[in-house]
Amino acid sequence: MTDYTKTTNFTAKDSLTTGDPNKVVSGAEIDAEFDALATASASKVDDGANSTLTSLTGLTTPLTVAQGGSGAATLTDGGVLLGSGTGAVTAMAVLADGEMIVGDGTTDPVAESGLTLLQSIGVDNLVDKNPIINGDFNSWQEGEAHLVEVGNGSASPHFADMFTFIENGTPASTWTITQDTSVPTVAESGHLSTSSMKAVCVSDSTGDSGTDGIGIRYTIEGYDFLPYAQQIFTISFWHKHTKTGTQSVVLQNSGNDTSYVAEYTQTTTNTWEKATLTIPASPSAGTWDYTNSAGLKIIWGITAQSSRTFAATGSWVAGGSSIQYASDDSVDNADAASNVFQLAQIKIDKGAVALPFIGRSHQEELSRIHRYFRRMTESTGNYQLASGLYTSTTAFRAFFEFPVEMRAAPTMGDSGDTDFSVQSNLQETVASGFAIANAYPTSAIITMTTSTAVDGDGGILFLESASDGGYLEFDARL
């Protein structure tokens, strides 16, 4: 960009005397001036148009916002720019993976992620869509007494109300399952848990054959799995295992004829680590139930022999009719007594992203559990269970109306004949011989015999305060 400089002082010529040859303006002088003007104007930006301006050099301070600049000498590489009125533009830090910019309508927007982001944009309610009930392992209505040395041909007991210890074949290992206080920290998981599930190997798997397998199973009811069926979903959970290396989660439909195996890794022994497993959309083919039976079975493999494993292919596999426990590459968690297999904070989310774990309130979780299992126990004083009628002097019928509709007509269990009494017309008598006369998802009629004859029509069934561990339960679990 060139400035114009005058070559000839034409005003000075006016003071020269007539006849002085320098007083004459020559054509060459005029041409020189016009050439200088042309050169200078050609290198200047036209007023109102800056298309010819390609660079600025020599600036020692940034152009201000009022001058059309940013007011800043440098800007963060990859940072989003924020305006500041007439002040200098500021740059945010580079956004981390999963962060978004959120504004409040007043102050500068900020970068947020995780639960904070969900709460800011008003979709934090999505974290409550977890179809896993009691995934925080807070409710254990049955306690732990029945979970000592399970395995080795024992029945498959439920624990933590909704989970099942399962086995096939005749596996040699036995286990004790407890509600444990070791949990991921808030700093690790972003959630305060107080309980986890802990299985400890009592006797090892020496002698297991090709059809033997042991695992922890959670079964999602068909109604609850339906919103996730034939869509991508993500399973996340925390694990703490003694055995390091490849571990497995197996998904199977109600007919066991369609399966998917996902692998995760325990990197450091006996350390809480998080697994996030994104599962491709389940197929329409196969035996699937989307009503009140088993919709999806999730199995954490503990130990599995060759007939109970298959290759991890990253896709759903059709065929077969038996329960599978692990991938071919999975470690044997039962190869030594005292091995630990521990789980916490289990959840499922739609899509390929694991949202933060948020536990439900105790009342809400218990209400969901009561669709499948309800145990009534004595705590302080006699527990009034139900009212009823005598059909003879020693035959009593109690009528139960469930506070939550159960999945199906339940079975009944009780702690023993001496734990119950019927009170009628100021008389109290021991009740025994419990049996279900009629059962529905919403109610049940229980018959029993009283130890002495009672002259009366109506009465109330009590669980006695003196009972040690007495209970009456209704069970419709999968």
C-alpha positions as CSV (number, residue, x, y, z in Angstrom):
1,M,0.0,0.0,0.0
2,T,1.8,3.2,-1.3
3,D,1.2,6.7,-0.1
4,Y,1.2,9.6,-2.7
5,T,4.1,12.1,-2.5
6,K,4.0,15.3,-4.6
7,T,7.0,15.5,-7.0
8,T,6.7,19.2,-8.2
9,N,5.9,22.2,-6.1
10,F,3.6,24.1,-8.5
11,T,2.9,26.9,-6.0
12,A,6.5,27.9,-5.9
13,K,6.4,28.5,-9.7
14,D,3.9,31.4,-9.0
15,S,6.6,33.5,-7.3
16,L,9.1,33.2,-10.2
17,T,9.5,36.2,-12.6
18,T,8.1,36.2,-16.0
19,G,10.5,34.6,-18.4
20,D,12.1,32.3,-15.9
21,P,12.1,28.9,-17.7
22,N,11.3,27.2,-14.3
23,K,8.0,29.1,-14.2
24,V,6.8,27.0,-17.1
25,V,4.8,23.8,-16.2
26,S,6.0,21.0,-18.4
27,G,3.9,18.1,-19.6
28,A,6.5,15.8,-18.1
29,E,5.9,17.3,-14.7
30,I,2.2,16.8,-15.0
31,D,2.6,13.2,-16.2
32,A,4.9,12.5,-13.2
33,E,2.3,13.7,-10.8
34,F,-0.5,11.8,-12.4
35,D,1.6,8.6,-12.5
36,A,2.3,9.0,-8.8
37,L,-1.4,9.5,-8.1
38,A,-2.3,6.5,-10.2
39,T,0.2,4.3,-8.4
40,A,-1.0,5.4,-4.9
41,S,-4.7,5.0,-5.7
42,A,-4.2,1.6,-7.2
43,S,-2.8,0.3,-3.9
44,K,-5.5,1.8,-1.7
45,V,-8.7,0.1,-0.6
46,D,-11.8,1.6,-2.2
47,D,-14.1,3.4,0.2
48,G,-16.9,1.0,1.1
49,A,-15.2,-2.1,-0.5
50,N,-12.3,-4.1,1.0
51,S,-12.1,-6.9,-1.5
52,T,-8.6,-6.0,-2.4
53,L,-7.3,-6.0,1.2
54,T,-5.5,-9.2,1.7
55,S,-3.3,-8.6,4.8
56,L,-2.3,-6.2,7.5
57,T,1.3,-5.9,8.6
58,G,3.0,-3.9,11.3
59,L,0.1,-3.8,13.8
60,T,1.4,-3.9,17.4
61,T,-1.9,-4.2,19.2
62,P,-5.0,-6.2,18.2
63,L,-7.9,-4.4,16.5
64,T,-10.6,-3.8,19.0
65,V,-14.1,-5.1,18.6
66,A,-15.3,-1.6,17.6
67,Q,-12.6,-1.6,14.9
68,G,-13.8,-4.9,13.6
69,G,-11.2,-7.0,15.4
70,S,-11.4,-9.5,18.3
71,G,-9.4,-7.5,20.8
72,A,-7.3,-10.6,21.5
73,A,-3.8,-11.4,20.4
74,T,-4.3,-15.2,20.6
75,L,-7.2,-17.6,20.8
76,T,-7.4,-21.2,22.1
77,D,-7.0,-23.7,19.3
78,G,-10.3,-25.5,19.1
79,G,-12.0,-23.3,21.7
80,V,-15.4,-21.8,21.1
81,L,-15.4,-18.0,21.0
82,L,-17.6,-16.0,23.4
83,G,-18.6,-12.3,22.8
84,S,-18.1,-9.8,25.6
85,G,-19.9,-6.7,24.3
86,T,-17.2,-4.1,23.3
87,G,-14.6,-6.1,25.2
88,A,-12.2,-8.6,23.8
89,V,-13.6,-11.9,22.5
90,T,-12.7,-14.8,24.9
91,A,-12.2,-18.4,24.0
92,M,-13.4,-21.4,26.0
93,A,-11.2,-24.4,26.6
94,V,-11.4,-27.2,24.1
95,L,-14.5,-29.3,24.9
96,A,-13.9,-32.7,26.4
97,D,-15.5,-35.9,25.1
98,G,-19.2,-35.8,25.9
99,E,-19.3,-32.1,26.9
100,M,-21.8,-29.6,25.5
101,I,-22.2,-25.9,25.9
102,V,-25.1,-24.9,28.1
103,G,-26.4,-21.3,28.8
104,D,-28.5,-19.9,31.6
105,G,-29.9,-16.9,29.7
106,T,-27.8,-14.4,31.7
107,T,-24.1,-15.3,32.2
108,D,-21.5,-16.8,29.9
109,P,-22.4,-20.4,28.8
110,V,-20.3,-23.2,30.3
111,A,-19.3,-26.7,29.3
112,E,-21.2,-29.5,31.0
113,S,-21.4,-33.3,30.8
114,G,-22.9,-36.3,32.6
115,L,-25.7,-35.8,35.0
116,T,-25.1,-32.1,35.3
117,L,-25.7,-31.7,31.6
118,L,-28.9,-33.9,31.7
119,Q,-30.3,-31.8,34.6
120,S,-29.5,-28.6,32.8
121,I,-31.3,-29.6,29.6
122,G,-34.2,-31.2,31.4
123,V,-33.8,-34.8,30.5
124,D,-32.4,-36.2,33.8
125,N,-35.6,-38.2,34.1
126,L,-34.1,-40.5,31.4
127,V,-31.7,-42.0,34.0
128,D,-34.7,-43.4,35.8
129,K,-35.7,-45.7,32.9
130,N,-33.3,-48.4,34.0
131,P,-35.2,-51.7,33.6
132,I,-32.9,-53.4,36.1
133,I,-34.7,-53.4,39.4
134,N,-32.5,-53.3,42.5
135,G,-29.4,-52.8,40.5
136,D,-28.0,-50.9,43.5
137,F,-28.5,-54.1,45.7
138,N,-30.2,-52.3,48.5
139,S,-33.1,-54.7,49.1
140,W,-32.6,-58.2,50.4
141,Q,-36.0,-59.2,51.8
142,E,-34.9,-62.9,52.1
143,G,-31.6,-62.0,53.9
144,E,-28.5,-64.1,53.3
145,A,-29.1,-67.3,55.4
146,H,-30.1,-69.4,52.4
147,L,-27.1,-68.3,50.3
148,V,-24.4,-70.2,52.2
149,E,-22.5,-72.7,50.0
150,V,-24.9,-72.6,47.0
151,G,-23.8,-74.6,44.0
152,N,-22.7,-78.2,43.6
153,G,-26.2,-79.3,42.6
154,S,-28.1,-77.1,45.0
155,A,-31.3,-75.3,44.0
156,S,-31.0,-72.0,42.2
157,P,-31.8,-69.5,44.9
158,H,-32.8,-65.9,44.4
159,F,-30.9,-63.1,46.2
160,A,-31.2,-59.4,46.4
161,D,-34.8,-60.0,45.6
162,M,-34.4,-60.0,41.8
163,F,-31.2,-61.9,41.0
164,T,-30.6,-65.6,40.8
165,F,-27.6,-67.8,41.4
166,I,-27.9,-70.4,38.6
167,E,-26.1,-73.6,37.6
168,N,-26.3,-76.3,35.0
169,G,-24.8,-79.8,35.1
170,T,-23.1,-80.8,38.3
171,P,-20.5,-78.1,39.0
172,A,-18.1,-78.9,41.9
173,S,-17.6,-75.3,43.2
174,T,-19.7,-73.9,46.0
175,W,-20.3,-70.2,46.9
176,T,-21.5,-67.9,49.6
177,I,-23.4,-64.8,48.5
178,T,-23.7,-61.7,50.7
179,Q,-24.8,-58.1,50.6
180,D,-21.5,-56.3,50.9
181,T,-20.5,-52.8,51.9
182,S,-17.6,-52.5,49.5
183,V,-18.7,-50.3,46.6
184,P,-17.3,-47.9,44.0
185,T,-16.6,-44.5,45.5
186,V,-18.6,-41.4,44.6
187,A,-15.5,-40.0,43.0
188,E,-15.3,-43.1,40.8
189,S,-18.9,-43.6,39.8
190,G,-20.7,-40.3,40.6
191,H,-23.2,-42.1,42.8
192,L,-23.2,-43.0,46.5
193,S,-24.0,-46.7,46.8
194,T,-24.1,-48.5,50.2
195,S,-24.4,-52.1,48.9
196,S,-23.0,-54.5,46.4
197,M,-23.4,-58.2,45.6
198,K,-20.5,-60.4,46.7
199,A,-20.0,-64.1,45.8
200,V,-17.0,-65.9,47.5
201,C,-15.8,-69.3,46.3
202,V,-15.9,-71.9,49.1
203,S,-14.7,-74.9,47.1
204,D,-13.2,-74.8,43.7
205,S,-14.2,-76.2,40.3
206,T,-11.8,-79.2,40.2
207,G,-13.6,-82.0,38.5
208,D,-16.0,-79.9,36.4
209,S,-17.0,-81.5,33.1
210,G,-18.2,-80.2,29.7
211,T,-21.8,-79.4,30.7
212,D,-21.1,-77.6,33.9
213,G,-21.7,-73.9,34.4
214,I,-22.4,-71.3,37.1
215,G,-23.5,-67.7,36.8
216,I,-25.5,-64.8,38.2
217,R,-28.7,-64.1,36.3
218,Y,-31.1,-61.2,36.1
219,T,-34.3,-61.7,34.0
220,I,-36.1,-58.6,32.6
221,E,-39.8,-59.1,32.2
222,G,-41.0,-58.9,28.6
223,Y,-43.0,-55.7,29.2
224,D,-39.9,-54.0,30.5
225,F,-37.6,-55.3,27.7
226,L,-40.1,-54.2,24.9
227,P,-38.9,-50.6,24.8
228,Y,-35.3,-51.8,24.2
229,A,-36.1,-54.7,21.8
230,Q,-34.7,-54.4,18.3
231,Q,-32.8,-51.3,19.3
232,I,-29.2,-50.6,20.3
233,F,-28.8,-50.5,24.1
234,T,-25.9,-50.3,26.6
235,I,-25.3,-52.3,29.7
236,S,-23.1,-50.7,32.3
237,F,-22.0,-52.0,35.7
238,W,-19.1,-52.0,38.2
239,H,-17.2,-55.2,38.8
240,K,-14.6,-56.4,41.3
241,H,-13.2,-59.8,40.7
242,T,-10.2,-61.7,42.0
243,K,-9.5,-63.2,38.6
244,T,-8.1,-60.8,36.1
245,G,-8.5,-61.1,32.4
246,T,-11.5,-61.7,30.1
247,Q,-15.0,-62.0,31.7
248,S,-18.4,-62.4,30.0
249,V,-22.0,-61.3,30.0
250,V,-24.4,-63.5,28.1
251,L,-27.8,-62.3,26.8
252,Q,-30.4,-64.8,25.9
253,N,-34.1,-64.6,24.9
254,S,-36.9,-66.5,26.6
255,G,-36.5,-69.6,24.4
256,N,-32.6,-69.7,24.8
257,D,-32.5,-69.9,21.0
258,T,-31.0,-66.5,20.4
259,S,-27.9,-65.3,22.3
260,Y,-25.3,-62.6,22.5
261,V,-22.0,-62.7,24.4
262,A,-20.2,-59.6,25.4
263,E,-16.7,-59.5,27.0
264,Y,-15.2,-57.2,29.5
265,T,-11.9,-57.2,31.3
266,Q,-10.9,-57.2,35.0
267,T,-7.6,-55.4,34.8
268,T,-6.5,-55.3,38.4
269,T,-7.4,-58.0,40.9
270,N,-10.0,-57.2,43.6
271,T,-10.4,-53.6,42.3
272,W,-13.6,-51.8,41.3
273,E,-13.7,-51.2,37.6
274,K,-16.5,-50.1,35.3
275,A,-17.7,-52.1,32.3
276,T,-19.7,-50.4,29.5
277,L,-21.1,-52.9,26.9
278,T,-23.0,-51.6,23.8
279,I,-25.3,-54.3,22.4
280,P,-26.5,-54.2,18.8
281,A,-30.3,-54.4,18.1
282,S,-31.8,-57.7,19.0
283,P,-33.2,-59.6,16.0
284,S,-36.9,-60.2,15.4
285,A,-36.3,-63.9,14.8
286,G,-36.3,-66.3,17.6
287,T,-38.5,-67.0,20.6
288,W,-39.0,-63.6,22.3
289,D,-41.6,-62.7,24.9
290,Y,-42.8,-59.1,25.2
291,T,-45.5,-59.7,27.9
292,N,-45.2,-60.9,31.5
293,S,-42.7,-63.7,31.0
294,A,-39.0,-63.6,30.5
295,G,-38.1,-60.9,28.0
296,L,-34.3,-60.9,28.3
297,K,-32.0,-63.0,30.5
298,I,-28.6,-61.4,31.5
299,I,-26.0,-63.9,32.8
300,W,-22.7,-63.0,34.3
301,G,-20.6,-66.1,33.8
302,I,-18.7,-67.3,36.9
303,T,-17.4,-70.6,35.6
304,A,-18.3,-72.5,32.4
305,Q,-17.0,-75.6,30.7
306,S,-16.9,-76.2,26.9
307,S,-20.5,-77.1,26.4
308,R,-21.6,-73.9,28.2
309,T,-19.4,-71.4,26.2
310,F,-19.4,-70.0,22.7
311,A,-17.3,-67.5,20.7
312,A,-17.8,-63.8,21.2
313,T,-18.8,-62.7,17.6
314,G,-20.1,-59.2,18.3
315,S,-23.5,-60.2,16.9
316,W,-26.6,-62.1,18.0
317,V,-26.3,-65.8,17.3
318,A,-29.3,-68.0,16.5
319,G,-29.7,-71.7,17.4
320,G,-29.5,-73.8,20.5
321,S,-31.8,-74.3,23.4
322,S,-29.6,-74.4,26.4
323,I,-28.3,-71.8,28.8
324,Q,-24.8,-70.5,28.0
325,Y,-22.6,-68.8,30.5
326,A,-19.5,-67.3,28.9
327,S,-17.3,-66.8,25.9
328,D,-14.6,-69.3,25.0
329,D,-11.9,-66.9,26.2
330,S,-13.4,-66.2,29.7
331,V,-11.4,-67.0,32.8
332,D,-12.6,-69.5,35.4
333,N,-13.6,-67.6,38.5
334,A,-14.0,-70.8,40.4
335,D,-10.5,-72.2,40.0
336,A,-9.5,-71.4,43.6
337,A,-11.3,-71.2,46.9
338,S,-11.6,-67.6,48.3
339,N,-12.0,-66.1,44.8
340,V,-14.4,-63.2,44.8
341,F,-16.9,-62.2,42.2
342,Q,-18.6,-58.9,42.9
343,L,-21.1,-56.6,41.1
344,A,-22.6,-53.1,41.7
345,Q,-24.6,-50.3,40.1
346,I,-26.1,-52.4,37.2
347,K,-28.1,-50.4,34.6
348,I,-29.3,-50.4,31.0
349,D,-29.7,-47.4,28.7
350,K,-31.2,-47.0,25.2
351,G,-28.6,-46.1,22.6
352,A,-24.8,-46.4,22.6
353,V,-24.1,-44.1,25.7
354,A,-24.2,-45.2,29.3
355,L,-25.9,-42.5,31.3
356,P,-25.0,-41.9,35.0
357,F,-26.3,-44.3,37.5
358,I,-29.0,-42.9,39.8
359,G,-30.6,-45.1,42.4
360,R,-34.4,-44.9,42.9
361,S,-35.9,-44.0,46.3
362,H,-36.3,-47.0,48.6
363,Q,-40.0,-46.8,48.4
364,E,-40.1,-46.7,44.6
365,E,-37.6,-49.6,44.3
366,L,-39.5,-51.7,46.8
367,S,-42.8,-51.0,45.0
368,R,-41.3,-52.3,41.7
369,I,-39.9,-55.4,43.5
370,H,-43.4,-56.1,45.0
371,R,-44.6,-56.9,41.4
372,Y,-42.4,-60.0,41.7
373,F,-41.8,-60.7,45.3
374,R,-43.1,-59.6,48.7
375,R,-42.1,-60.9,52.1
376,M,-43.8,-59.8,55.2
377,T,-41.8,-60.2,58.4
378,E,-42.2,-59.4,62.1
379,S,-40.2,-56.4,63.3
380,T,-41.7,-54.9,66.4
381,G,-44.9,-56.2,67.9
382,N,-47.4,-58.5,66.2
383,Y,-47.7,-57.9,62.5
384,Q,-51.3,-57.9,61.2
385,L,-51.2,-59.7,58.0
386,A,-54.8,-60.0,56.8
387,S,-58.4,-60.3,57.8
388,G,-60.5,-63.4,57.1
389,L,-63.4,-65.7,58.0
390,Y,-63.8,-69.1,59.6
391,T,-65.3,-71.7,57.4
392,S,-65.5,-74.1,60.3
393,T,-64.5,-73.9,63.9
394,T,-60.8,-74.8,63.0
395,A,-60.6,-73.8,59.4
396,F,-59.7,-70.1,58.6
397,R,-59.4,-68.3,55.3
398,A,-57.3,-65.1,55.1
399,F,-57.8,-62.6,52.3
400,F,-54.8,-60.8,50.9
401,E,-55.1,-57.8,48.5
402,F,-51.7,-56.9,47.1
403,P,-50.6,-53.2,47.1
404,V,-49.0,-53.7,43.7
405,E,-50.3,-56.0,41.0
406,M,-48.0,-59.0,40.7
407,R,-46.5,-60.2,37.5
408,A,-48.6,-63.4,37.7
409,A,-50.5,-65.4,40.2
410,P,-47.9,-66.0,42.9
411,T,-46.8,-69.0,45.0
412,M,-46.8,-68.7,48.7
413,G,-44.1,-69.5,51.3
414,D,-44.0,-69.3,55.1
415,S,-41.5,-69.7,57.9
416,G,-43.3,-72.4,60.0
417,D,-46.5,-73.4,61.8
418,T,-45.7,-71.7,65.2
419,D,-45.1,-68.2,63.9
420,F,-48.8,-67.3,63.2
421,S,-52.0,-66.9,65.1
422,V,-55.6,-65.9,64.4
423,Q,-57.4,-63.6,66.8
424,S,-61.2,-63.6,66.8
425,N,-63.8,-62.7,69.5
426,L,-61.0,-62.1,72.0
427,Q,-59.7,-65.6,71.4
428,E,-56.2,-66.3,70.0
429,T,-55.1,-69.6,68.5
430,V,-52.1,-70.9,66.6
431,A,-52.5,-71.1,62.8
432,S,-50.8,-73.8,60.7
433,G,-51.0,-75.8,57.5
434,F,-51.0,-72.8,55.2
435,A,-52.1,-73.3,51.6
436,I,-53.2,-71.2,48.7
437,A,-56.9,-71.7,47.9
438,N,-57.0,-69.1,45.1
439,A,-54.3,-66.8,43.7
440,Y,-54.4,-64.0,41.3
441,P,-52.0,-61.2,40.4
442,T,-54.0,-58.8,42.5
443,S,-55.0,-61.0,45.5
444,A,-54.9,-64.4,47.2
445,I,-56.9,-66.5,49.6
446,I,-54.9,-68.5,52.1
447,T,-56.4,-71.4,54.0
448,M,-55.1,-72.7,57.4
449,T,-56.0,-74.7,60.4
450,T,-56.3,-73.3,63.9
451,S,-55.1,-75.3,66.9
452,T,-58.3,-74.8,68.9
453,A,-61.9,-74.5,68.0
454,V,-63.2,-71.0,67.8
455,D,-66.7,-69.8,68.1
456,G,-66.9,-66.9,65.6
457,D,-67.1,-65.9,62.0
458,G,-64.3,-63.3,61.4
459,G,-60.7,-63.0,62.5
460,I,-57.4,-61.4,61.9
461,L,-54.2,-63.3,60.9
462,F,-51.1,-62.2,62.8
463,L,-47.4,-62.9,62.5
464,E,-46.3,-63.3,66.1
465,S,-43.7,-60.9,67.6
466,A,-42.1,-63.9,69.4
467,S,-41.3,-65.5,66.0
468,D,-37.6,-65.7,65.2
469,G,-37.3,-64.9,61.5
470,G,-40.9,-65.6,60.8
471,Y,-42.3,-64.6,57.5
472,L,-45.1,-65.0,54.9
473,E,-44.2,-64.4,51.3
474,F,-45.7,-64.2,47.8
475,D,-43.4,-65.0,44.9
476,A,-44.0,-64.4,41.2
477,R,-40.3,-64.0,40.1
478,L,-39.0,-65.1,36.8
